[in-house]
Amino acid sequence: MLEVVPGGACPTRLRPMSRRRYVKRDVVQAGLDADADAAWEVGLREAARIAARADELQALRELGTLERAEPPASATKSPGAD
């Protein structure tokens, strides 16, 4: 790979990149990839947690338990709505 370096009469002189820069770039990219993978896994765990909670709420609705735990409709009216 070539990189642009300043210098001389030619403002865009090209020279090969050193191996050290390739290694540094590889290390940085590996770190970014690891961060992205970790964020993806966090998202998957959160989605699984939400799905499990939805399943739990659905089971409670089917048993009739959730309906008793919800506030009555009269409790949700705003004052002065009559």
N, C-alpha and C positions, 0 to 999 in steps of 0.2 A: 504494500500500500504506500502511496505517496502523500506527503503533507506539504502544504504551502508554508514557506519560511520567508520572512522579510530579509532584505539585504541586497546590496549592490545596485546597479542601474536597473536591473530587472526586478520589479516589485513582487513577482510571483514565481520565484525560483523554487523548483521542486527537488526533493530529496527523499530517499526511502525512509520509512519510519523504523525506529529501532525495535528490537525484539522486546525490550523492557516496556515500551509503550503498549505493545500488543498484550503482554502479560497483564499489565495494569488494567487495560480495558476489559480483558477477560475476567479479572477478579471483580471489577465493578459490575459488569454485566451479570456475573453469577450471583452477586449480592442482590441486585435488582430482581433477578428471577426468583430467588429464594423469598424475598419480600412479597412478590406477587403471588407465589404459591401459598404462602402463609395467609395472605388476605383472602384468597380463593377458598381455602379450607375453613376460615372463620365464617365466610358467607354461607358455605354449605352447612356448617353446624347450626348457624342461626336459622336457616331455612328448615332444617330438620326439627329444630326446637319449636318453631312456629307451627309446622305441620302436626307435630305430636300434640301441641296445645289445642289446635283446631279439632283433632280427633277426640281429645278428651272432652271438649265442650260439646261436640256432637253427641257423644255417648251420654253426657249428662242431660242433654235435651231429650234424647230418646227415652231416658228413664223418668223424665218429668222433674228431675231434681233442679235443673237450672231455672225452670220457670218459677219455682217457688223462691229461688234466691234473688230473682230480679225484682226491682222495686215496682209497686203497683202503678198503674197508669196515672192515677190521681197525684202521685208523688212527683211526677215529672212535669206537671203543669206549672207554668210560670205564674207568679202572683199577679192578680189583676187581669188574668186572661178571660175571666167570665164576663 
